[in-house]
Amino acid sequence: MTLRVSLVVLIAICSLARTAASQSSSNDAAACADAFERGQVERNDGKLLDARRDFLACAQDDCPAVVKAQCAKLHAELAQAVPSIVVSAKDKAGTDVPDVRLLVDGVPRGERLDGKPIELDPGEHRLRLEKAGSKPVEQTIVIAEGERARLVRFALPIGEAPPSTAPRSDAQGDEGLGLVLVGVGFGVAGAALIAGIVTGVIALEDGRPCLENEPKCDEEYIETHQPLAHASTACFAIAGAGAIVGVVGLTLYLTGSPSDSGRIGLTLRGAF
């Protein structure tokens, strides 16, 4: 009797175990099918991260072979389709600032930038960087499916801006000297030209008796009026020299190059 009871109990236990295993297998198959169906809907809605997670769930060994194969294939496709970004932050001096808090669409994604890609669903996202003692900065991006490791740069309103590159001191000196030469040269040239014209006209008028061989054109008359003609000639010479100085000054001001200006000045003086 005891042996018979033991056999009955053993048979009952095995039957219950087989029923439980069958029920568990049925539940696993249903869960795999649900994950497969849910993943397809999420993929069509652009929720690639959720879809990839569900396809991974139904690609496990305890899922039916057909479902497992399809889920594994779709999971591999999404591994390449899910886009990602790399966030970079710099201060005014262009130095990297890693100790900032990153939020994506209002959700914290880390307290420090580490240069690693951050996976996102395709579409529009709002990025925000926060740093103690500084005003938060935000940026809206639109990332496409399959866009991998896109660099998103932020400029933080902190730090010292690099000094602007100042012009060379010799160039500044040439420019200032050029302005002085332009003013002096053309000023002198203009005044001397006017003086030369006026004295030339007067000298020409005074020399008319000599040109027409009039009796009063004697040595005394020539000695009296000849200096005016010499003055006119000198004025024209001064006007030419002033013009050269003005041209050299203008060249110095425009180019700021002492070597080029010197060559131009020598060329002008030689030509004159």
C-alpha positions as CSV (number, residue, x, y, z in Angstrom):
1,M,0.0,0.0,0.0
2,T,2.8,2.4,0.8
3,L,4.5,1.8,-2.5
4,R,1.3,2.3,-4.4
5,V,0.7,5.6,-2.6
6,S,4.2,6.8,-3.4
7,L,3.8,6.0,-7.1
8,V,0.5,7.9,-7.2
9,V,2.1,10.9,-5.6
10,L,5.1,10.8,-8.0
11,I,2.8,10.6,-11.0
12,A,0.8,13.5,-9.7
13,I,3.9,15.6,-9.2
14,C,5.2,14.9,-12.7
15,S,1.9,15.7,-14.2
16,L,1.8,19.0,-12.4
17,A,5.3,19.8,-13.5
18,R,4.5,19.0,-17.1
19,T,1.4,21.2,-16.9
20,A,3.3,24.1,-15.4
21,A,6.1,23.8,-18.0
22,S,3.5,23.8,-20.7
23,Q,1.8,26.8,-19.2
24,S,5.1,28.7,-18.9
25,S,6.1,27.9,-22.5
26,S,2.7,29.2,-23.6
27,N,3.2,32.4,-21.6
28,D,6.7,32.9,-23.0
29,A,5.5,32.5,-26.6
30,A,2.7,35.0,-26.0
31,A,5.2,37.5,-24.5
32,C,7.5,37.0,-27.5
33,A,4.6,37.6,-29.9
34,D,3.5,40.7,-28.0
35,A,7.1,42.1,-28.0
36,F,7.4,41.5,-31.8
37,E,4.1,43.2,-32.6
38,R,4.8,46.1,-30.2
39,G,8.3,46.6,-31.7
40,Q,6.9,46.9,-35.3
41,V,4.4,49.6,-34.1
42,E,7.1,51.5,-32.3
43,R,9.4,51.4,-35.3
44,N,6.7,52.8,-37.6
45,D,6.1,55.6,-35.1
46,G,9.8,56.6,-35.1
47,K,10.3,55.3,-31.5
48,L,13.4,53.4,-32.5
49,L,14.9,53.0,-29.0
50,D,11.8,51.3,-27.7
51,A,11.4,49.2,-30.8
52,R,15.0,48.0,-30.5
53,R,14.5,47.0,-26.9
54,D,11.4,45.0,-27.8
55,F,13.0,43.3,-30.7
56,L,15.9,42.3,-28.4
57,A,13.4,40.8,-26.0
58,C,11.7,38.6,-28.7
59,A,15.1,37.5,-30.1
60,Q,15.9,35.3,-27.1
61,D,16.3,31.6,-27.2
62,D,13.1,30.9,-25.3
63,C,11.0,32.5,-28.1
64,P,9.6,30.5,-31.0
65,A,12.2,30.0,-33.8
66,V,10.2,32.0,-36.4
67,V,9.7,35.0,-34.1
68,K,13.2,34.8,-32.8
69,A,14.7,35.0,-36.3
70,Q,12.5,38.0,-37.3
71,C,13.3,39.9,-34.1
72,A,17.0,39.3,-34.4
73,K,17.0,40.7,-38.0
74,L,15.0,43.8,-37.1
75,H,17.1,44.4,-34.0
76,A,20.3,44.3,-36.2
77,E,18.7,46.8,-38.6
78,L,17.8,49.2,-35.8
79,A,21.3,49.0,-34.5
80,Q,22.4,51.0,-37.6
81,A,19.2,53.2,-37.8
82,V,19.2,54.7,-34.3
83,P,20.9,58.1,-34.5
84,S,23.2,59.6,-31.9
85,I,24.9,62.8,-30.9
86,V,28.1,63.9,-29.2
87,V,27.8,67.1,-27.2
88,S,30.7,69.5,-26.8
89,A,30.9,72.6,-24.7
90,K,33.5,75.3,-24.8
91,D,34.0,78.6,-22.9
92,K,34.8,82.0,-24.4
93,A,38.5,81.1,-24.6
94,G,37.7,78.0,-26.7
95,T,38.5,75.6,-23.8
96,D,36.5,72.4,-23.3
97,V,34.1,72.5,-20.4
98,P,33.1,68.9,-19.4
99,D,31.6,69.6,-16.0
100,V,28.1,70.6,-17.1
101,R,24.7,68.9,-16.7
102,L,23.0,67.8,-19.9
103,L,19.2,67.5,-20.3
104,V,17.6,66.2,-23.5
105,D,13.9,67.1,-23.8
106,G,13.9,67.9,-20.1
107,V,15.3,64.5,-19.0
108,P,18.7,64.5,-17.4
109,R,21.3,62.6,-19.4
110,G,24.4,63.1,-17.2
111,E,26.2,65.4,-14.9
112,R,29.4,65.5,-17.1
113,L,30.2,65.4,-20.8
114,D,32.4,62.4,-21.6
115,G,32.5,62.6,-25.4
116,K,30.5,59.4,-25.8
117,P,27.6,59.2,-28.3
118,I,24.1,59.6,-26.9
119,E,21.4,57.7,-28.8
120,L,18.1,59.4,-29.5
121,D,15.0,58.8,-31.6
122,P,15.0,60.6,-34.9
123,G,13.3,64.0,-35.0
124,E,13.4,67.2,-33.0
125,H,15.1,67.4,-29.6
126,R,15.7,70.2,-27.2
127,L,19.2,70.2,-25.6
128,R,20.1,72.2,-22.4
129,L,23.4,72.6,-20.6
130,E,23.5,73.8,-17.0
131,K,26.6,74.8,-15.1
132,A,26.7,76.3,-11.6
133,G,27.3,80.1,-11.7
134,S,26.4,80.4,-15.4
135,K,23.3,81.0,-17.4
136,P,21.9,77.8,-19.0
137,V,22.2,77.5,-22.7
138,E,19.8,75.6,-25.0
139,Q,19.8,74.4,-28.5
140,T,17.1,72.7,-30.7
141,I,18.3,70.1,-33.2
142,V,16.6,67.8,-35.7
143,I,18.4,64.5,-36.2
144,A,17.8,62.1,-39.0
145,E,17.5,58.3,-38.8
146,G,20.9,56.7,-39.3
147,E,22.8,59.9,-38.4
148,R,25.6,58.7,-36.1
149,A,27.8,60.6,-33.7
150,R,26.6,64.0,-34.8
151,L,28.7,66.7,-33.1
152,V,26.6,69.4,-31.3
153,R,28.6,72.3,-30.1
154,F,27.7,74.7,-27.3
155,A,29.4,78.0,-26.4
156,L,29.1,78.8,-22.7
157,P,29.1,82.5,-21.5
158,I,32.0,81.9,-19.1
159,G,35.7,82.4,-19.2
160,E,37.9,85.0,-20.8
161,A,37.7,85.7,-24.5
162,P,41.1,85.4,-26.2
163,P,42.7,88.8,-27.0
164,S,42.1,90.0,-30.4
165,T,45.1,90.0,-32.7
166,A,46.4,93.5,-32.7
167,P,48.0,94.9,-35.9
168,R,51.8,95.0,-35.9
169,S,53.2,98.0,-34.3
170,D,55.3,98.8,-37.3
171,A,52.2,98.7,-39.5
172,Q,50.5,101.1,-37.2
173,G,53.5,103.4,-37.3
174,D,53.5,103.3,-41.1
175,E,49.8,104.1,-41.2
176,G,50.2,107.1,-38.9
177,L,53.3,108.3,-40.8
178,G,51.4,107.9,-44.1
179,L,48.6,110.1,-42.9
180,V,51.1,112.8,-41.9
181,L,52.9,112.6,-45.2
182,V,49.6,112.8,-47.1
183,G,48.6,115.9,-45.3
184,V,51.9,117.7,-45.5
185,G,52.9,116.5,-49.0
186,F,49.6,117.4,-50.7
187,G,49.2,120.5,-48.7
188,V,52.6,121.8,-49.6
189,A,52.1,120.7,-53.2
190,G,48.8,122.6,-53.5
191,A,50.1,125.8,-51.9
192,A,53.3,125.7,-54.0
193,L,51.4,125.0,-57.2
194,I,49.1,128.0,-56.6
195,A,52.1,130.2,-55.7
196,G,54.0,129.0,-58.8
197,I,51.0,129.8,-61.1
198,V,50.5,133.2,-59.6
199,T,54.2,134.2,-59.7
200,G,54.6,132.6,-63.1
201,V,51.7,134.7,-64.5
202,I,53.2,137.9,-63.0
203,A,56.7,137.0,-64.2
204,L,55.4,136.3,-67.7
205,E,53.6,139.7,-67.7
206,D,56.6,141.5,-66.4
207,G,58.9,139.8,-68.9
208,R,56.7,140.8,-71.9
209,P,58.8,143.9,-72.7
210,C,61.8,141.7,-73.0
211,L,60.0,139.2,-75.2
212,E,58.9,142.1,-77.5
213,N,62.4,143.7,-77.4
214,E,61.1,147.0,-76.0
215,P,63.7,149.6,-75.1
216,K,62.9,149.4,-71.3
217,C,64.1,145.8,-71.2
218,D,67.6,146.7,-70.0
219,E,69.9,144.9,-67.5
220,E,68.4,146.8,-64.6
221,Y,64.9,145.8,-65.6
222,I,65.9,142.2,-66.0
223,E,67.6,142.1,-62.6
224,T,64.5,143.6,-61.0
225,H,62.0,141.1,-62.4
226,Q,64.0,137.9,-62.9
227,P,63.8,136.8,-59.3
228,L,60.1,136.5,-59.7
229,A,60.5,134.0,-62.5
230,H,63.0,132.1,-60.4
231,A,60.5,132.0,-57.6
232,S,57.8,130.6,-59.9
233,T,60.2,127.9,-61.0
234,A,61.0,127.0,-57.4
235,C,57.3,126.9,-56.5
236,F,56.7,124.4,-59.2
237,A,59.6,122.3,-58.0
238,I,58.3,122.4,-54.5
239,A,54.9,121.4,-55.7
240,G,56.3,118.4,-57.4
241,A,58.3,117.3,-54.4
242,G,55.2,117.8,-52.2
243,A,53.2,115.6,-54.6
244,I,55.8,112.8,-54.3
245,V,55.7,113.0,-50.5
246,G,51.9,112.8,-50.6
247,V,51.9,109.8,-52.9
248,V,54.4,108.0,-50.7
249,G,52.3,108.8,-47.6
250,L,49.2,107.5,-49.3
251,T,50.9,104.3,-50.2
252,L,52.1,103.8,-46.6
253,Y,48.6,104.4,-45.3
254,L,46.9,102.0,-47.7
255,T,49.4,99.1,-47.6
256,G,51.1,99.6,-44.2
257,S,54.1,97.9,-45.8
258,P,57.4,99.8,-45.4
259,S,59.2,97.7,-48.0
260,D,56.6,98.2,-50.7
261,S,56.2,101.8,-49.9
262,G,59.9,102.4,-50.0
263,R,60.1,100.8,-53.5
264,I,57.2,102.9,-54.8
265,G,58.7,106.1,-53.3
266,L,62.1,105.4,-54.9
267,T,60.4,104.7,-58.2
268,L,58.4,107.9,-58.1
269,R,61.4,110.0,-57.2
270,G,63.5,108.4,-59.9
271,A,60.8,109.0,-62.5
272,F,60.4,112.6,-61.5
